[in-house]
Amino acid sequence: MEDAVNVVTPRGKCRTSGCFAPDERCIEGLTLEECPNFTFGEIEPDDSTEQRPVEARGHGHIEATAVIGRGGAAFSAAEADSCILSMPLRSTVGVVSLVGVPDSGKTTLLASLYEIVRRGLVHGALFAGSETIRGFEERCHYSRLASLRSSPDTPRTAAELRLLHLSVALEDTGKRIELFFADRRGEQFQDLLDRPALNDSFIEVQRGSHVAFLVDGDHLIDGGKREAAIAKVQRLAIALRDKLSDTCAIQLVVTKNDRLEGHTDEAFIRSRIDSLFKRISQTLKSDVRLSVHYIASRMLGEPASGLNGLLEQWLQIYPAAQREAVPVPLGCNAFERLMNVQTGNE
């Protein structure tokens, strides 16, 4: 009997953030020999990914350990909630919910926004990090040359709700805004059209500081699909209107605007979008903030893409969406402050 062939995994490490080759598949889809960022050989352990004691201020070393790093994958709803709660109290946090049926461009929009912020293509907004950088990179991969695809594409969205985190610093003030983008499969919004009672499960809409309703530009230029696409957006707005927070802003986002511009029916299509905008305004609360955006997600960095204006809108987080600070008890010493906490006095 022939001896079994042992497959030896090469030793080494990739310098690309969020890539765990050779233990996992290369995030760029390359072989180890092709990847310019992979270093072969023995790699010294990285202390930043090991468990190590946590030193509490004023209490010396404690026995508990903290695991630094989680691989940068997209958050589940529970993980995103934990991340938000762990942020400093005065952090400005916004949740952006993308609402749209299959192939409306939700995932492509998220990937393109990440690209323009990371590359510094947004005036006045700087990339300040991400807790889900691997999740973003996975969504961007199919649109890059490394994917070896003949045309840009995006992967299928996971079956469960996922959230992506992007930290943006405003260049003029230095203020950081923490944005969490909800990425949900379009089929679940399609189910909502048939069963409006499912709206209780769309927690990202209930907590959203911004809710964007997407309509596919390809469907708008197709006379046989146009009215159905418009009607679906209006029905989604009706199904979710009771779940919107009082302070959220609403965006009507027309994707693939590059296909729409110059089309023979462009003027008529824009008039139909204006009519949809008015109907949604009448459907929602009278004081809701509502705006229309035409975007072309593949036109990265170009003014005509409309992405910069949409991001500027999402960076406006209204006060009620932020966490309120707990008042500090007043007192001359620790005992008086403790008594004020117990009695409710300040």
C-alpha positions, 0 to 999 in steps of 0.5 A: 500500500502506498504511503499517504501524501502529507500536505505541508502548509507553507509558513509565513504571514501576509502583511495585508490587514484582515488577511490570514493566509496561509491558514485561510484563503488569500483575501485578494484571491491570489496564490501565496507565490503571486501575492506581493504582501506574503512573506515566507519563513518563520514569523515571530509571534505578534504580541498584538494578537495574543492574550495578555493581562489587562492593567486596571488604573489604580489596581495594578495587574488583574488576572483577567485577559483581553483578546486583542483583535477579532479578525475584522469580519463583519459584525452580527447585530449583537457584536455591533451592539457590544462595540457601540456600548464599549465606545467612549460616552461622548462618541458620535455614533450613527446607524445607516440602514439600507433598504432595497430588494435584491440587486438594488445595489446595497452591497456595491454602495457599501464597498464603494463608500469604503473605497473612497474614504480609505483612499482619501477621495472625500473632501473634508473626511478622513479614514480613521479606522474600521473594526470590520475591515475584513468585511469591507475588503471581502465586499470590495474584492470582486471589483478589483483586478486581483479577483481576475474577473472580466467585470466588477461584481460583488459577493452575495450578502450573508443570510443573516444581518451583518453590520460594517463599521467605518470611523470617519474623522472630519478634517476641519474639526478633528471630530470622529464619527462612528458609522455602522452600516447594516447589510441585509439580504434583499430577499428579506425585504422582498419577504417584507413586501408580502408580509408587512408584519415582519417589520418587527425583525428589522432592528437596524431600521428601528435604531437607524439614524439614517434609513436609505431606500434604494431603487435600481437604475437598471430597472428604471430604464427598463420600461417593463420593470420601471413601475414595479421597482417604484411601487416596491420602494413605496410599499417598503416605506409604508411597511417600515414607517411605524418603525422609524425613529423620530430623529432619523433622516430618510434618503431616496437613493437611485443607484446606477445613475451612469446608466440613467444619464443620457437615456432617452427616457431620462427626463420621464424617469426623473419625473417619476422619481420626483413623484415617488419622493412626494408620495413617500413624504406624504407616507412618513411623518410631516417633520421627517428629513427626506432627500433624493440622491442619484449615485453611480457606485462604480465611478469612484472619486468622480464628482458625478458619482454622487457618493460624496454628497450621500456620505456627507448626509450620513455624517450628520448625526442628530442629537437624539441619536447620540447617547446622553451622558450620565450626570456626575453626582456632586459632593465634597467627598466620596461619601457625600457623592455616594449619598447623592447617588442613593437619594437622587440629589445633585 
